Amino acid sequence: MVHCVILDDYQGVATSYADWSVLDGVTVASVRDHVDDEDVLAEILDGAAVVVVMRERTPLTRSLIGRLPDLRLVVTTGRRNASIDLDACRDYEVTVCGTGSSAAAPAELTWALVLGLARHLVAESELLASPESPWQSTVGSDLAGATLGLVGLGRIGARVARVARAFEMDVIAWSPHLTEERAAAEGARLVGKSELFAESDFVSLHLVLADSTRGIVAAPELAAMRPTAYLVNTARAGLVDTNALLDALRSGWIAGAGLDVYDVEPLPGDHPLLELTNLLAVPHLGYVTEANYRTFFTEAVEDITAWRAGSPVRSLTDLS
């Protein structure tokens, strides 16, 4: 028998979004709770030949991989996973495979955050439930005629740009390698980085996290934003200097922020971000949709089947 463990199955639904029964001779167990302690994690994964990880929820470090002599296959949902030590996997002859991932899901959540911020939806909803509160208490921001600044115009950023045009917004964009032609093809105007932060009413981040992009939004960028502007991040927490963002929100440099990603996940209940009244925060829901989960786990089963047949698909490592 081959033992497979699915990590960080928060909702307990991983086995319901695919037919795992086709994996004859494979036992499948899912772990709903997030486990930070390496000793506990090594005990949970003891004897597992296959580990399925959800995005970047749990790092697979060299230290951990070295403690799992039976491990032969890691499947990550999505096309990349920076929290897996691929070099260590190669050294220990562990194959790593990925799955498809929808750009629609995080793009849709981006707009949920933009609209929630612009129309103060959480505050108004909470006030509506209180009989002592005024019937209306805030004045919303208009999207029509406003400027959306996109930091990154790849698969997800391009989808966000298309919706912005439907809202009759002016779309400007910047990323380290973006060209005028690429921006124009998505109905956006290429500008410099400083210009984007200074001119935008809403700034939305859609870059891949790498050494070159880590902390790309720091105090100077936030200080350049208008006091009426909002920052939205559904990409990666490491793109933003969290301490600088805390300062910006506390001091009123910017009107507010919408966040789906955090330096530490799950976010501790005493984290200073949660004390802010001008923050709309959700627990990393960008990719959490039925269609995306169906893709993740159906293709995870395909990855395991192909690996057992000796012909891995969607491989992120080359062990040849």
C-alpha positions as MATLAB code, in Angstrom:
seq = 'MVHCVILDDYQGVATSYADWSVLDGVTVASVRDHVDDEDVLAEILDGAAVVVVMRERTPLTRSLIGRLPDLRLVVTTGRRNASIDLDACRDYEVTVCGTGSSAAAPAELTWALVLGLARHLVAESELLASPESPWQSTVGSDLAGATLGLVGLGRIGARVARVARAFEMDVIAWSPHLTEERAAAEGARLVGKSELFAESDFVSLHLVLADSTRGIVAAPELAAMRPTAYLVNTARAGLVDTNALLDALRSGWIAGAGLDVYDVEPLPGDHPLLELTNLLAVPHLGYVTEANYRTFFTEAVEDITAWRAGSPVRSLTDLS';
ca = [
       0.000    0.000    0.000;
       1.037    3.567   -0.757;
       0.170    6.084    1.935;
      -0.853    9.629    0.880;
      -1.362   12.581    3.237;
      -3.152   15.792    2.248;
      -2.009   18.738    4.357;
      -3.931   21.871    5.366;
      -7.320   20.645    4.185;
      -8.915   23.459    6.203;
     -12.502   22.851    5.086;
     -12.172   19.061    5.062;
     -13.260   18.876    1.416;
     -10.170   17.703   -0.498;
     -11.438   14.168   -0.935;
     -14.866   15.342   -2.127;
     -13.601   17.364   -5.112;
     -12.043   14.387   -6.913;
     -12.477   10.640   -7.219;
      -9.615    9.353   -5.093;
     -11.018    5.813   -5.272;
      -9.323    5.343   -8.662;
      -6.015    5.187   -6.786;
      -6.079    1.463   -6.172;
      -3.661    0.494   -3.432;
      -3.380    4.036   -2.056;
      -4.609    5.072    1.382;
      -5.533    8.747    1.665;
      -5.656   10.776    4.870;
      -6.289   14.504    5.151;
      -5.137   16.865    7.892;
      -7.408   19.844    8.514;
      -5.360   21.682   11.138;
      -2.302   23.710   10.157;
       0.841   22.284   11.770;
       3.841   24.561   12.334;
       5.941   22.301   14.533;
       8.382   20.253   12.421;
       8.513   17.423   14.953;
       4.737   17.058   14.935;
       4.628   17.351   11.147;
       7.336   14.713   10.709;
       5.304   12.368   12.905;
       2.128   12.998   10.888;
       3.966   12.344    7.614;
       5.881    9.312    8.850;
       5.439    6.481    6.341;
       3.839    8.685    3.664;
       5.140    8.123    0.132;
       2.940   10.917   -1.236;
       2.202   14.318    0.276;
      -0.299   16.734   -1.240;
       0.179   20.340   -0.153;
      -2.252   23.193   -0.597;
      -0.467   26.138   -2.192;
       2.138   27.532    0.230;
       0.384   26.813    3.488;
       3.053   24.465    4.896;
       6.744   24.772    3.947;
       8.523   21.584    2.942;
      12.053   22.411    4.056;
      15.258   20.456    3.563;
      15.221   19.596    7.242;
      11.711   18.161    7.076;
      12.264   16.311    3.795;
      15.386   14.700    5.260;
      13.257   13.245    8.052;
      10.849   11.523    5.642;
      12.703    8.527    4.138;
       9.529    7.081    2.584;
       8.585   10.279    0.744;
       8.741    9.902   -3.037;
       6.158   12.340   -4.440;
       4.980   15.809   -3.501;
       1.980   17.285   -5.274;
       1.377   20.990   -4.872;
      -1.844   22.628   -5.932;
      -1.012   25.344   -8.425;
       1.804   25.840  -10.901;
       4.504   26.879   -8.452;
       5.221   26.711   -4.738;
       8.039   28.776   -3.285;
       7.719   27.044    0.095;
       8.962   23.712   -1.274;
      12.742   23.247   -1.291;
      13.041   21.852   -4.819;
      16.809   21.362   -4.536;
      16.308   19.225   -1.436;
      13.639   17.226   -3.255;
      16.073   16.548   -6.096;
      18.798   15.538   -3.652;
      16.466   13.104   -1.880;
      14.984   11.901   -5.192;
      11.506   13.187   -4.441;
       9.426   14.096   -7.496;
       7.386   17.299   -7.246;
       4.350   17.854   -9.476;
       1.869   20.709   -9.751;
      -1.660   21.264  -10.977;
      -3.560   23.826  -12.958;
      -4.902   26.935  -11.272;
      -7.575   29.420  -12.286;
      -6.718   33.096  -12.720;
     -10.416   33.923  -12.488;
     -10.771   33.125   -8.788;
      -8.177   35.575   -7.375;
      -9.218   38.230   -9.895;
     -12.801   37.970   -8.681;
     -11.724   38.267   -5.044;
      -9.704   41.352   -5.935;
     -12.907   43.029   -7.054;
     -14.737   41.870   -3.935;
     -12.112   43.700   -1.878;
     -12.125   46.800   -4.110;
     -15.906   47.089   -3.955;
     -15.990   46.320   -0.240;
     -13.515   49.123    0.431;
     -15.075   51.624   -1.964;
     -18.569   51.253   -0.525;
     -17.625   50.518    3.114;
     -19.670   47.328    2.941;
     -18.458   45.682    6.150;
     -18.969   48.777    8.285;
     -22.397   49.484    6.831;
     -23.476   45.849    7.205;
     -22.405   45.785   10.840;
     -24.176   49.085   11.565;
     -27.357   47.846    9.920;
     -27.564   45.050   12.485;
     -27.515   47.548   15.354;
     -30.847   49.298   16.069;
     -29.004   52.210   17.673;
     -26.945   52.974   14.566;
     -27.818   55.529   11.869;
     -29.436   54.182    8.708;
     -26.463   55.390    6.632;
     -23.093   56.496    7.972;
     -20.565   56.560    5.114;
     -20.198   57.988    1.630;
     -18.745   55.605   -0.935;
     -16.050   56.146   -3.529;
     -16.932   55.987   -7.223;
     -15.182   53.510   -9.479;
     -16.321   55.137  -12.733;
     -13.748   57.761  -13.579;
     -11.307   56.571  -10.907;
      -7.802   55.285  -11.635;
      -6.773   51.702  -10.972;
      -3.058   51.057  -10.712;
      -1.988   47.470  -11.388;
       1.389   46.350  -10.119;
       1.747   43.328  -12.385;
      -0.211   42.600  -15.533;
       0.081   38.841  -15.943;
      -2.727   36.281  -16.039;
      -4.519   37.658  -12.990;
      -3.707   41.337  -13.447;
      -4.983   41.229  -17.014;
      -8.334   39.856  -15.839;
      -8.586   42.604  -13.244;
      -7.866   45.181  -15.951;
     -10.726   43.910  -18.126;
     -13.224   44.305  -15.290;
     -11.876   47.775  -14.530;
     -12.672   48.863  -18.066;
     -16.250   47.637  -17.599;
     -16.421   49.896  -14.532;
     -15.208   52.770  -16.754;
     -11.989   53.152  -14.802;
      -8.692   54.453  -16.132;
      -6.157   51.624  -15.888;
      -2.453   52.227  -15.456;
       0.127   49.518  -14.888;
       3.735   48.893  -13.954;
       5.980   45.911  -13.362;
       9.740   45.456  -13.750;
       9.464   43.987  -17.252;
       6.150   45.325  -18.541;
       6.207   46.858  -22.022;
       3.993   49.528  -23.548;
       2.714   47.012  -26.090;
       1.732   44.468  -23.448;
       0.005   47.113  -21.339;
      -1.894   48.495  -24.325;
      -3.047   45.001  -25.282;
      -4.842   44.795  -21.944;
      -6.293   48.294  -22.154;
      -3.814   49.779  -19.705;
      -1.266   52.557  -19.887;
       2.320   51.842  -18.854;
       3.646   54.312  -16.264;
       6.605   54.496  -13.939;
       6.393   52.920  -10.513;
       6.318   56.208   -8.590;
       3.737   57.637  -10.988;
       1.459   54.647  -10.474;
       1.370   55.032   -6.694;
       0.904   58.803   -6.896;
      -1.925   58.747   -9.445;
      -4.003   55.726   -8.460;
      -7.206   55.714   -6.467;
      -6.833   51.959   -6.039;
      -3.560   50.031   -6.264;
      -3.798   46.259   -6.740;
      -0.821   43.897   -6.578;
      -0.427   40.962   -8.959;
       3.270   40.054   -9.001;
       5.006   36.763   -8.325;
       7.041   36.870   -5.112;
      10.775   36.612   -5.806;
      13.966   38.135   -4.448;
      13.534   40.990   -6.922;
       9.943   41.754   -5.867;
      10.081   41.150   -2.111;
       9.223   44.402   -0.307;
       8.547   46.168   -3.588;
       5.846   48.182   -1.802;
       7.445   49.918    1.156;
       7.216   53.251    2.969;
       8.148   55.451   -0.052;
       5.452   53.890   -2.254;
       2.790   54.096    0.460;
       3.713   57.687    1.291;
       3.331   58.604   -2.379;
      -0.278   57.400   -2.429;
      -3.194   59.772   -1.976;
      -4.835   59.856    1.469;
      -8.046   58.828   -0.298;
      -6.445   55.838   -2.043;
      -6.635   52.129   -1.214;
      -4.130   49.273   -1.493;
      -5.317   45.756   -2.357;
      -3.097   42.673   -2.116;
      -4.360   39.255   -3.206;
      -0.931   38.148   -4.466;
       1.737   37.541   -1.813;
       2.299   39.208    1.551;
       6.044   39.491    0.963;
       5.474   42.072   -1.754;
       4.584   44.597    0.949;
       6.557   45.811    3.959;
       3.986   44.981    6.643;
       5.373   47.444    9.204;
       5.237   50.242    6.639;
       1.661   49.306    5.792;
       0.707   49.360    9.465;
       2.199   52.853    9.755;
       0.386   54.017    6.623;
      -2.987   52.747    7.827;
      -2.571   54.032   11.374;
      -1.407   57.480   10.297;
      -3.895   57.952    7.457;
      -1.309   58.062    4.663;
      -3.854   55.984    2.762;
      -7.594   55.513    3.221;
      -7.443   51.759    3.721;
      -6.325   48.376    2.487;
      -7.840   45.081    1.411;
      -5.690   42.044    2.227;
      -5.989   38.357    1.461;
      -2.369   37.388    2.223;
      -0.181   37.703    5.320;
       3.404   37.152    6.457;
       2.133   34.519    8.902;
      -0.796   32.271    8.036;
      -3.121   31.535    9.705;
      -2.996   35.099   11.016;
      -2.734   35.162   14.835;
      -5.741   36.676   16.575;
      -3.556   39.274   18.306;
      -1.865   40.495   15.115;
      -1.765   44.326   14.972;
      -3.381   44.331   11.519;
      -6.598   43.100   13.093;
      -6.787   46.179   15.335;
      -7.247   48.491   12.350;
     -10.647   49.866   11.374;
      -9.589   50.814    7.836;
      -8.582   47.283    6.857;
     -10.749   44.772    5.008;
      -9.105   41.410    5.678;
     -10.045   37.902    4.554;
      -8.223   34.585    5.238;
      -6.391   33.907    1.945;
      -9.500   33.053   -0.047;
      -8.201   34.097   -3.466;
      -8.015   30.594   -4.886;
     -10.716   29.025   -2.680;
     -13.563   28.327   -5.106;
     -15.362   25.175   -6.182;
     -13.947   25.187   -9.707;
     -10.408   25.767   -8.502;
     -10.616   23.050   -5.853;
     -12.003   20.641   -8.438;
      -9.008   21.385  -10.678;
      -6.530   21.132   -7.819;
      -7.593   17.752   -6.526;
      -8.634   16.127   -9.796;
      -5.198   16.909  -11.212;
      -3.543   15.835   -7.946;
      -5.094   12.404   -8.477;
      -3.846   12.471  -12.087;
      -0.354   13.378  -10.860;
      -0.305   10.452   -8.447;
      -1.595    8.055  -11.121;
       1.029    9.172  -13.648;
       3.824    8.996  -11.080;
       2.864    5.445  -10.130;
       2.940    4.547  -13.844;
       6.497    5.873  -14.066;
       5.648    8.909  -16.209;
       5.140   11.964  -13.966;
       3.154   14.865  -15.419;
       3.349   18.587  -14.607;
       6.711   17.904  -12.937;
       8.489   20.756  -11.174;
      11.648   18.703  -10.650;
      13.820   16.786  -13.071;
      15.306   13.738  -11.425;
      16.758   12.280  -14.625;
];
